[in-house]
Amino acid sequence: MSADLEQFYALKGVSPAQIKLQKHIASGGISDLWLATHESVDAPFVVKYARTPNTPYIYGQFEREYECF
């Protein structure tokens, strides 16, 4: 796991070991969407996973999408 991803999880208080990908939902230009569950949350949620290398451009794309919510 990359240092950036480990830092993100630490900041959000989430361990990737607690996330279980259940079903692939869709694929786009740079990422895949997965239906997932979390050990401590009793609700489904979506995980967006970048298939491309972690570059400033990709990071910026994800950050802008996050800010929209």
Secondary structure by P-SEA (a helix, b strand, c coil): ccaaaaaaaaaaccccccccccccccccccccccccccccccbbbbbbbbcccccaaaaaaaaaaaaac
